[in-house]
């Protein structure tokens, strides 16, 4: 009973001291093992103070009962040593008084002094004329074992107590009046000294285990305190439920988000507090799934606050397991994303509307392009008939005007086709038709179809390496890339050359278009592939076109997985290089 009471007292004192440490805002700054020895001593002093009342009352009661028994059985012996009985009964009462004075801070020293006085009085009974040594020997042995088992003091105090008891007994025993009458003296020495030996052997082991328990408890409680402090100050709500789905922890962020205090929800199930009725079955299935797979999330769910508001929370849920892997609860963390969810919904709706507008625009551009190409083709057809003299001979002035008209019509048709291509790209309808392509044949076809690009003072040179490797690509888009680069080079070259080169570049083909024209300023290089951007120079008239050629080159190169590089120097020309891969990334030869 005394041992159980002492252990309970020790645990209560330990929890009180560690609770003070945990509640401190500086707990996360402390090492888990810092100061544990001083705390262990403090716990021992507290435990000693708590153990004194039951030990003192027990000692006083046992001594009084023993004295009364001796008075009944051996009145002569009891009367001869009655002052010693008085001392033995007074010492425990003195200890009880110590607890109410300033000596309580030195409770271990006071207890040791009282123990030595009590033991000295006990051993001094041997000097009485009618005292039997065997009774005192048994009493001393029991006292040594009891003190070692029930007094929670440090080893050195306990060693002093044991050694002091054996010393007092060893001095008093030979001077006992009845010692000479004992025929078997061995047991008089054996009982106390064997008990003292067992007491000394157990002192260090018990003290070490006690300190280890205290140290591990401190590490555990400080770690738990640090974790609780972190969870309490997390911006996200953090709640823990047990295997019966009842809340056992509710942090401050959860109080802020849902409006419930911890005392209002602890012990309640997760389905009756913040879960709307129509989502309770889904929530229950989610917890069951978490128990099986370990974690789920992040997932969004509708929840209820204390004032009845419906909010959207984003949850991450983790299963908690014992050391043997058995499920015992769930840790759930969430944030209130109501505003973000609303913004995302509005953003999605806006994006859908913009996509619809873009689709309508693409359809409009496609329709208008189709409608414009028909009259343009008719105009170009009639202009060709007029140029051939089908409707009669033309004078030189008429032929010159007809050629200019035909050139402008072709430029307009090219603009319409470019606008249609841009519309298809931006609407995601620019499909890539992959096939095995011979680059040499494609470039030869482009060379024959660009005769109209020739202008006075500029020569177009073609340098095509023979036996170029076949490519798995879109021939139509390759033609648009090369033709636009060639057209752009001729447009900005007044005198000199425009050179188209094609070389093998493992694992594909490298096509470059260089010129000796005006060049591009460095400040403009990062803008040349933007739609509707044109290079305008002071002193020169605005170039023809809408600024879509290089934009199409860049976007088509992306679709084909090609790389495009530009090198330019003002006044000395530019070089555009396109590296076409053997096949676009992520494709298989069909």
C-alpha positions in Angstrom: 0.0 0.0 0.0 2.8 2.4 1.0 4.8 1.6 -2.2 1.7 2.0 -4.4 0.9 5.3 -2.8 4.5 6.5 -3.2 4.5 5.6 -6.9 1.3 7.4 -7.5 2.7 10.4 -5.6 5.9 10.3 -7.7 3.9 10.2 -10.9 1.7 13.1 -9.8 4.7 15.2 -8.8 6.5 14.3 -12.1 3.5 15.3 -14.1 3.1 18.6 -12.2 6.8 19.5 -12.8 6.8 18.5 -16.4 3.4 20.1 -17.0 5.0 23.4 -15.9 7.8 22.8 -18.3 5.5 22.0 -21.2 3.3 25.1 -20.6 6.3 27.3 -20.8 6.5 29.1 -24.2 10.3 28.5 -24.2 9.8 24.7 -24.3 10.8 24.3 -28.0 14.0 26.2 -27.3 15.2 23.6 -24.7 17.0 20.4 -25.5 14.9 17.3 -24.5 17.6 16.2 -21.9 18.8 19.5 -20.6 18.5 19.8 -16.8 16.9 16.4 -16.4 19.2 15.5 -13.5 18.2 18.5 -11.4 14.6 17.9 -12.3 15.0 14.3 -11.1 16.4 15.5 -7.8 13.5 17.9 -7.4 11.1 15.0 -8.1 12.9 12.9 -5.5 12.6 15.7 -2.9 8.9 16.1 -3.8 8.4 12.3 -3.6 10.3 12.1 -0.3 8.1 14.8 1.2 5.0 12.9 -0.1 6.4 9.6 1.3 7.2 10.9 4.8 3.6 11.0 6.3 2.7 7.3 5.5 6.2 6.1 6.5 6.2 8.2 9.8 2.8 7.1 10.8 3.6 3.5 10.0 6.9 3.6 11.9 5.2 5.3 15.0 2.3 2.8 14.9 4.6 -0.3 14.5 7.0 1.0 17.3 4.1 1.7 19.7 2.5 -1.7 19.0 5.9 -3.4 19.5 6.4 -1.5 22.8 2.9 -2.5 24.0 3.6 -6.1 23.1 6.9 -6.1 25.0 5.1 -4.5 28.0 2.6 -7.4 27.9 5.0 -10.2 27.3 8.2 -9.0 28.9 7.3 -6.1 31.2 10.8 -6.0 32.7 12.5 -5.5 29.3 9.9 -2.9 28.2 10.3 -0.9 31.4 14.1 -1.0 31.2 14.3 0.7 27.8 11.1 2.8 27.8 13.0 6.0 27.1 14.2 4.5 23.8 10.6 3.6 22.8 9.7 7.2 23.5 12.5 8.4 21.2 11.5 5.9 18.5 7.9 7.1 18.6 8.9 10.8 18.7 11.2 10.7 15.7 8.4 10.0 13.2 6.3 12.8 14.7 9.3 15.1 14.4 9.5 14.3 10.7 5.8 15.3 10.3 6.6 18.6 11.9 9.6 19.2 9.5 7.2 19.2 6.6 5.6 22.3 8.0 8.8 24.3 8.4 11.6 25.7 6.2 13.5 22.4 6.8 11.2 20.9 4.1 13.7 22.2 1.5 16.2 19.8 3.2 13.8 16.9 3.6 16.3 14.2 2.6 18.9 15.3 5.1 16.2 15.6 7.8 14.9 12.1 7.0 18.5 10.7 7.2 19.1 12.3 10.6 15.8 11.0 11.9 16.5 7.6 10.5 19.9 7.5 12.2 18.4 8.6 15.5 15.6 6.0 15.2 18.1 3.2 14.3 20.4 4.3 17.2 17.6 4.1 19.7 16.6 0.7 18.3 20.2 -0.7 18.6 20.6 0.9 22.0 17.9 -1.4 23.3 20.5 -4.2 23.2 22.1 -2.5 26.2 19.0 -3.2 28.3 19.3 -5.9 31.0 16.4 -8.0 29.8 16.5 -7.3 26.0 16.8 -10.4 23.8 19.3 -9.8 20.9 17.5 -12.0 18.4 14.4 -9.8 18.5 16.5 -6.6 17.8 18.4 -8.5 15.1 15.1 -9.3 13.3 13.8 -5.8 13.8 17.0 -4.2 12.3 16.9 -6.6 9.3 13.2 -5.7 8.6 14.0 -2.0 9.0 16.9 -2.2 6.5 14.8 -3.9 3.9 11.8 -1.6 4.4 13.8 1.6 4.2 15.5 0.3 0.9 12.1 -0.5 -0.6 9.9 2.4 0.5 12.1 5.4 0.9 12.8 7.3 -2.4 16.1 8.9 -1.6 19.4 9.1 -3.5 22.0 6.3 -3.2 24.4 8.1 -1.0 21.8 8.8 1.6 20.6 5.2 1.5 24.2 3.9 1.9 24.7 6.2 4.9 21.5 4.8 6.4 22.5 1.2 5.9 26.1 1.6 7.0 24.9 3.6 10.1 22.4 0.9 11.1 25.0 -1.8 10.7 27.6 0.2 12.6 25.2 1.0 15.5 24.1 -2.7 15.7 27.7 -4.0 15.4 28.9 -1.7 18.3 25.9 -2.4 20.6 25.6 -6.2 20.1 28.8 -7.3 21.9 27.8 -5.1 24.9 24.4 -6.7 25.2 23.9 -8.3 28.7 22.2 -11.3 27.2 24.8 -11.7 24.3 27.0 -14.0 26.4 24.0 -16.2 27.1 23.3 -16.8 23.4 24.4 -20.3 22.3 24.0 -19.5 18.5 25.5 -16.1 17.8 25.9 -16.5 14.0 22.3 -15.6 13.2 22.6 -12.4 15.3 25.1 -11.1 12.8 23.8 -12.8 9.8 20.2 -11.4 9.7 21.1 -7.7 9.8 24.2 -7.9 7.7 22.5 -10.1 5.0 19.6 -7.6 4.9 22.1 -4.7 4.7 23.9 -6.5 1.8 20.7 -6.9 -0.1 19.8 -3.3 0.5 23.1 -2.0 -0.7 23.0 -4.3 -3.9 19.6 -3.0 -4.8 20.2 0.7 -4.1 22.2 1.5 -7.3 20.0 -0.6 -9.5 16.8 1.0 -8.2 18.3 4.5 -8.3 19.5 4.0 -11.9 16.2 2.7 -13.1 14.4 5.6 -11.3 16.7 8.1 -13.0 16.2 6.4 -16.4 12.5 6.5 -16.0 12.6 10.1 -15.1 14.9 11.0 -18.0 12.8 9.1 -20.5 9.6 10.6 -19.1 11.1 14.0 -19.4 12.2 13.4 -23.0 8.7 12.1 -23.8 6.8 14.9 -22.1 9.1 17.6 -23.5 8.7 16.1 -27.0 5.0 15.9 -26.6 4.9 19.4 -25.2 6.9 20.7 -28.2 4.6 18.9 -30.6 1.5 20.3 -28.9 3.0 23.8 -28.9 3.8 23.5 -32.6 0.3 22.1 -33.4 -1.3 24.8 -31.3 0.5 27.6 -33.2 0.1 26.0 -36.7 -1.9 28.2 -39.1 -3.8 25.1 -40.3 -6.5 23.4 -38.2 -5.2 20.2 -36.7 -7.6 17.7 -35.1 -7.1 14.1 -33.8 -9.7 11.5 -33.4 -9.5 8.0 -31.9 -10.6 4.7 -33.3 -14.2 5.4 -32.3 -14.0 8.6 -34.4 -14.2 10.8 -31.3 -12.1 14.0 -31.0 -9.2 13.8 -28.6 -7.4 17.0 -29.8 -8.5 20.3 -31.3 -5.9 23.0 -31.8 -6.3 26.8 -31.8 -6.5 27.1 -35.6 -9.5 24.7 -35.5 -11.1 26.9 -32.9 -10.6 29.9 -35.1 -11.9 28.3 -38.3 -14.9 26.4 -37.0 -15.7 28.6 -34.0 -15.9 25.6 -31.5 -13.7 25.6 -28.4 -11.8 22.4 -27.6 -13.9 21.8 -24.6 -17.0 21.8 -26.8 -15.9 19.1 -29.2 -13.6 16.8 -27.3 -15.4 13.4 -26.8 -17.8 14.1 -29.7 -17.7 12.2 -33.0 -16.3 13.8 -36.1 -19.7 13.4 -37.8 -21.8 15.4 -35.4 -19.8 18.6 -35.2 -18.6 20.1 -38.5 -19.8 17.5 -41.1 -23.0 18.4 -42.9 -25.7 15.7 -42.7 -25.5 14.8 -46.4 -21.7 14.2 -46.2 -21.6 12.1 -43.1 -21.6 8.7 -45.0 -18.9 10.0 -47.3 -16.8 11.2 -44.4 -17.2 7.8 -42.7 -16.0 6.0 -45.8 -13.1 8.5 -46.1 -11.9 7.6 -42.6 -12.3 3.9 -43.3 -10.2 4.4 -46.5 -7.6 6.3 -44.5 -7.3 3.4 -42.0 -6.6 1.0 -44.9 -4.3 3.1 -47.1 -2.5 5.3 -44.5 -3.4 8.8 -45.8 -5.6 10.6 -48.3 -5.6 14.2 -49.5 -5.6 16.9 -50.1 -9.3 16.8 -50.7 -11.9 19.6 -50.4 -15.1 19.2 -48.5 -17.9 21.3 -47.3 -18.0 21.9 -43.5 -20.2 23.7 -41.0 -19.1 26.3 -38.5 -20.6 26.9 -35.0 -22.7 29.8 -36.3 -24.1 27.7 -39.2 -21.9 29.0 -42.0 -21.0 26.6 -44.8 -17.3 26.8 -45.6 -15.0 24.9 -48.0 -12.0 23.2 -46.3 -9.0 21.4 -47.9 -8.2 18.3 -45.8 -5.1 16.1 -45.5 -5.8 13.0 -43.4 -3.2 10.6 -41.9 -3.8 7.3 -40.1 -2.2 6.9 -36.7 -0.9 3.5 -35.7 0.5 1.8 -32.6 4.0 0.3 -32.5 2.5 -3.0 -33.6 0.8 -1.3 -36.6 -2.7 -1.4 -35.4 -4.9 1.6 -36.2 -5.8 3.8 -33.3 -6.9 7.2 -34.7 -6.7 9.8 -37.4 -4.7 13.1 -37.6 -6.6 15.6 -39.9 -5.3 19.0 -41.0 -7.2 21.5 -43.0 -7.3 25.1 -44.2 -10.3 27.3 -44.9 -10.2 27.7 -48.7 -13.6 29.2 -49.2 -12.4 32.4 -50.8 -9.8 30.5 -52.9 -12.4 28.0 -54.0 -14.8 30.8 -55.0 -12.0 32.6 -56.9 -11.1 29.4 -58.7 -14.7 28.7 -59.6 -14.9 32.3 -61.0 -11.6 31.8 -62.8 -12.8 28.5 -64.4 -16.0 30.1 -65.5 -14.0 33.1 -66.9 -11.7 30.7 -68.7 -14.6 28.8 -70.2 -16.1 32.0 -71.4 -12.8 33.1 -72.9 -12.4 29.7 -74.6 -15.9 30.1 -76.1 -15.1 33.6 -77.2 -11.8 32.4 -78.7 -13.6 29.5 -80.5 -16.1 32.0 -81.9 -13.2 34.2 -83.0 -11.4 31.3 -84.6 -14.6 30.3 -86.4 -15.1 33.9 -87.6 -11.5 34.1 -88.8 -11.8 30.8 -90.6 -15.0 31.8 -92.2 -13.7 35.2 -93.2 -10.5 33.7 -94.6 -12.5 31.2 -96.6 -14.8 34.0 -97.9 -11.8 36.2 -98.8 -9.8 33.6 -100.5 -12.5 32.9 -103.1 -12.6 36.4 -104.5 -8.9 36.8 -104.2 -8.3 33.6 -106.3 -10.8 34.9 -108.8 -9.0 38.2 -109.0 -5.7 36.5 -109.5 -7.1 34.2 -112.1 -8.5 37.1 -114.2 -5.3 39.0 -113.7 -3.4 35.9 -115.1 -5.8 35.8 -118.1 -5.3 39.5 -118.8 -1.5 39.1 -118.5 -1.6 36.3 -121.1 -3.5 38.5 -123.5 -6.6 36.4 -123.5 -8.8 39.6 -123.7 -6.5 41.4 -126.1 -3.0 42.9 -126.1 -1.8 45.2 -123.3 0.4 48.2 -123.5 3.4 48.4 -121.2 1.8 50.7 -118.7 -1.2 48.4 -118.4 1.0 45.3 -117.9 3.0 47.1 -115.2 -0.2 48.0 -113.3 -1.5 44.5 -113.8 1.7 43.0 -112.3 1.5 45.3 -109.2 -2.1 44.4 -108.8 -1.3 40.6 -109.0 1.6 41.1 -106.5 -0.7 42.8 -104.0 -3.4 40.2 -104.4 -0.8 37.5 -103.7 0.3 39.4 -100.6 -3.2 39.7 -99.4 -3.8 36.0 -100.0 -0.7 35.2 -98.0 -1.9 37.4 -95.2 -5.3 35.6 -95.2 -3.6 32.2 -95.1 -1.3 33.4 -92.2 -4.2 34.7 -90.2 -6.0 31.4 -90.7 -2.9 29.5 -89.5 -2.6 31.7 -86.5 -6.2 31.2 -85.6 -5.8 27.4 -85.8 -2.7 27.5 -83.6 -4.3 29.6 -80.9 -7.4 27.6 -80.9 -5.5 24.3 -80.6 -6.7 23.1 -84.0 -3.3 23.1 -85.7 -2.8 19.4 -86.2 0.5 17.9 -87.1 0.3 15.5 -90.1 3.4 13.3 -89.7 4.9 11.4 -92.6 8.3 10.4 -94.0 9.7 13.5 -95.7 12.7 13.8 -97.9 14.2 17.3 -97.0 16.0 17.7 -100.3 12.8 17.2 -102.3 10.8 19.6 -100.1 13.5 22.3 -100.4 13.6 21.8 -104.2 9.8 22.3 -104.3 10.1 25.5 -102.3 12.9 26.8 -104.6 10.7 26.3 -107.7 7.7 27.9 -106.0 9.5 31.1 -104.9 10.5 32.5 -108.3 8.1 35.4 -107.7 10.3 36.5 -104.7 13.1 37.4 -106.9 13.8 41.2 -107.0 16.5 43.3 -108.7 19.8 43.6 -106.9 19.2 40.5 -104.7 20.2 37.0 -105.7 18.8 33.9 -104.0 21.3 31.2 -103.5 20.5 27.5 -102.6 23.1 25.3 -101.0 21.5 21.9 -100.3 23.7 19.0 -99.2 22.9 15.9 -101.2 21.5 12.7 -99.6 20.0 14.4 -96.6 18.4 11.9 -94.1 14.7 11.4 -94.2 12.6 13.0 -91.5 9.3 12.0 -89.9 7.6 15.3 -89.8 5.0 17.6 -91.3 6.1 18.6 -94.8 3.5 21.4 -95.1 4.7 23.1 -91.9 8.4 22.7 -93.0 7.5 24.5 -96.2 5.8 27.3 -94.3 8.8 27.7 -92.0 11.4 27.9 -94.9 9.2 30.0 -97.2 8.4 32.6 -94.5 12.1 32.8 -93.5 13.1 33.2 -97.2 10.3 35.8 -97.8 11.4 37.7 -94.7 15.0 37.7 -95.7 14.2 39.0 -99.2 11.9 41.7 -97.8 14.7 43.2 -95.6 17.5 42.9 -98.1 18.0 45.7 -100.6 21.3 44.6 -102.2 23.4 41.4 -102.0 22.2 37.9 -101.4 19.8 35.6 -99.6 21.3 32.1 -99.0 19.4 28.9 -98.1 21.6 26.1 -96.7 20.7 22.6 -95.6 23.1 20.3 -93.8 22.9 17.0 -92.0 22.8 17.6 -88.2 22.5 14.4 -86.3 19.9 13.2 -85.7 18.1 15.5 -88.1 18.6 18.3 -90.6 19.7 21.9 -90.1 18.3 24.5 -92.4 19.6 28.1 -92.3 18.5 31.2 -94.2 21.0 34.0 -94.2 21.0 37.4 -95.9 23.2 40.5 -96.3 20.4 42.9 -95.5 19.8 45.5 -92.8 20.2 43.2 -89.8 18.2 43.3 -86.6 19.1 45.4 -83.5 19.9 43.5 -80.3 17.0 45.2 -78.6 14.6 43.7 -81.2 15.8 40.1 -81.1 13.6 39.1 -78.2 10.5 40.6 -79.9 10.8 39.3 -83.5 8.8 36.2 -82.9 5.8 38.0 -81.3 2.7 38.2 -83.5 2.1 41.4 -85.4 5.5 42.7 -84.6 7.5 44.3 -87.4 10.9 45.8 -87.6 10.5 49.5 -88.5 13.5 51.6 -89.2 13.8 55.3 -89.3 14.2 56.6 -92.9 12.6 53.5 -94.4 9.0 53.0 -95.4 6.9 50.5 -93.4 7.5 46.9 -94.8 4.6 45.1 -96.3 2.8 42.3 -94.3 1.2 42.0 -90.9 4.1 40.7 -88.9 2.8 37.1 -88.7 5.5 35.3 -90.7 8.1 34.9 -88.0 5.4 34.1 -85.4 4.2 31.2 -87.5 7.8 30.1 -88.0 8.3 30.0 -84.2 5.0 28.2 -83.4 5.3 25.7 -86.2 8.9 24.9 -85.0 7.5 24.2 -81.5 4.9 21.9 -83.0 7.6 19.9 -84.8 10.0 19.9 -81.9 12.5 22.0 -83.8 15.0 24.5 -82.4 15.3 28.0 -83.9 18.2 30.4 -83.4 18.9 33.9 -84.7 22.2 35.7 -85.3 22.2 39.2 -86.6 24.3 42.3 -86.9 23.0 45.7 -87.9 24.1 46.5 -91.5 25.6 43.1 -92.1 22.6 40.8 -92.3 20.9 38.0 -90.3 20.9 34.2 -90.1 17.9 32.2 -89.0 18.8 28.5 -88.2 16.2 25.8 -87.7 17.2 22.4 -86.5 14.6 19.8 -87.4 14.7 16.6 -85.4 14.4 13.2 -87.1 10.9 13.0 -85.5 9.1 15.2 -82.9 9.7 14.2 -79.3 7.4 11.6 -77.9 6.2 10.3 -81.4 6.6 6.9 -83.0 7.2 6.3 -86.7 3.8 5.4 -88.0 
